[in-house]
Amino acid sequence: YVYGFILYGKFLCSVDQAKMANIKFAQANQLDPNIAVVKQQMGNYLVETGDFELALPYFVAALELEPNQAIYSYELGELLSAYRSEFIEQAQMPAEVLDEQMLASFQRAAELEPENEHYQIRYAEAFFDAESVQQWNRALAQWEYVQSQSESDLDADIAALQKARVLILLNDLAQARETLMDVQRPSLESSRQELLAQLGSF
């Protein structure tokens, strides 16, 4: 019966009946509290209804039950990123702890699915979200990896712009300028000029 509730809950989600779906997932959770996808679905519903604090333990539980499923690490990272200021202010979570957990979540997802370009890019972007943890050498390494794995010249150039942004933060201005000189795509010229302006006359 527990999987019947899960399947019915997923069906209700597919027809935009989120509230009824959550009831079915809650019933499944009562029958078996150790199913990761049930925790995930209940957490998603709580996020959709704005209860981000209560959603957190459900995402954590899903990850603990199935630590090798990249999606659970990724979704935990997204929750912490999307509600960063609320967790810090309302839940009184230290910024350093939150940012480290967010980065660790995205990193774990990227490690579990190295071929997933979205996970790789999101991990690289997360360093810009983590205001209290400025580990720019890690960010640089990740953007270099993203650039090397890019499937198109456009994606490679976008990664190069982000790489240059990190190099500026590392005060490696010479390498930043050299990186920007390699980006010649017209659609990215505005972004390139903005970064060049930050270099000034160096």
N, C-alpha and C positions, 0 to 999 in steps of 0.2 A: 504493500500500500504506500510506503514512503515514496517510492519512485513514481507512483501514480500521481501523488501530490506535486512532485517536482515537475513532471511532464505537463500536468495541467497548469501549473503556475507559469511555466515557460510559454505555453499556448496563450494564456491570458495576457502575458507581457506583449506577445506579438500582435494582439488586437487592442493594445492600449488600455488594458484594464489592470493598471499597476496596483491599485489598492486591493482588488480581489486576488491578484497574483500573490501579493505579499501575505495574505491570509493563508493561502495554500502552502507557501514556503514556511510560514510559521508552524503550520500543522505538521509539515515534514520534519521541521526542526524538533518538535516535541517528540516525535516518534524515534528520531535518530539525531542527536545533537553533534554528530561527528562527520557531517557531509560538507565538504568545502564549498561546493557550488551553492548550497542553500545559504550558507553564511554570506557568500558573495552577493547573492540576489537580495537578501534582506538588507545588506549594507547599501546596495545601490538604491533601493527604495528609500531608505532613510536619507541618503544624500539628496535624492530628488525632492523630498519633502522638507529639506532644509535642516534636518537634525544631524549635522556633521559630527558632533561629539559622540552621539550614540552609534553612529555608523562605524566609527573607528574600531571598536573591539570586534565587530563582525568581520572587517577586512583583515585584522590581525589574526583572528581565529581561522579564517580561510587559508591564510598563508601558513599558519602553524600546522594545519591539517595536511596541506599539500605544498610543501616548501619548494618543490621543483617545478611548479606551474608558474611560468613567467607572468601570466596575466594577473595573478594575485599580487605579485610584487609591484607590477606596473600600476595597478589600480590603487594600491596603498600610497605609492609615490604621488599619484595624481591627486588623491584626497588631501594629503599633507600640503601639496603645492597650492591647490585651489583655495584652501581655507587656512593658509599659513597665518595671516594676521589674526583670524578668529581664534585659532588654537592658542596662539601666544597670549592674546588679550583675555579671552573668556575662559579657556581651559587652563590658563597660567602655565603653559608648557614653555620651558626655556627655548629661546630661538636656536641656540646651538644644538640642543638635543633634537629638535624638530628637523633642522636642516640636515644634520648628519643622517637621520633616519630616512628622510626624503631621498637624499643622494644614494644611500645604501640600497633603497628599494629600487630605484631606477637602474643602478649598477647591476643589481642581481638579475633583473629582467633582461638587461642587455647581455649578461653573461650566459643566461640560460638559453637565449635565442640569438646567437651572434649573427645569424643571417637576416634577422628582422631589422630592416633599415629604420623603421619608425622608433623602435626601442633604442637603437644606437643614437639617433638624433635627439630623442627626448632626454636621454641621460646627459648628453653634451649640453643641452639647453638648461638643464636643471642647475648647473653651476651659476647661471645668471640669476636664478630664483633664490638661491641660498645666500642671502645677504650676510649672514653671520659666519659663514664658512667659506672663506675666500681661498680655495685651494686651486689656484689658477694653473699650476703645473699639471694637475690631473685633468683639468678642463682642456688644456692644450693637447695633451696626449689623446684625449677622446675625440676632439675635433680633427686631429690629424688622421685618426683611424676612420672617422666618418668620411673624410675627404678621399682617403685611399680606397674605400669601398663603394664610393658613389657610382651609380649606374649610368649617369649622364654627365655631360660637361657642365650643364647648368647646376646640377646638384653639387658638383665638385667646386664650382666657383662660389656657391652660397656658403659651403663649408669653409672655403678659404677666407671669405669675409669675416666669418665668426672666429676663425683662427687668428686673423689679424686683430680683431677686437680683443681677444685674450692676450695677445702679445703686447698690445698697448698697455693693458692692465699690469702686465709683468714688467713694463718699462723696457721691453726689448724693441725699441723703436726702429732700429735698422732692419730687423727681421720682419717687422710689421709692414714697413714700406715695401720691402722686397716682395712680400706675399701679395700686397695690394697691386703691385705692378703687373702681376700675372693674371689679374682679373680684368678682362677687356670686354666682357659682354655688355652691350648697350643697356639692356634692361636692368643691370645692376650698377650702372654708373653713378646714380644718385647716392646709393649707399656707400659706394667706394669713395666718392668725394667727401662724404661726411666723415669717414674714418681718416682720410688723408688730412682733413682740416684739423683733426685732433692731434696729428703729428706736428702741425705747425711748419716751421722752417727747418726742422731737423733733417 
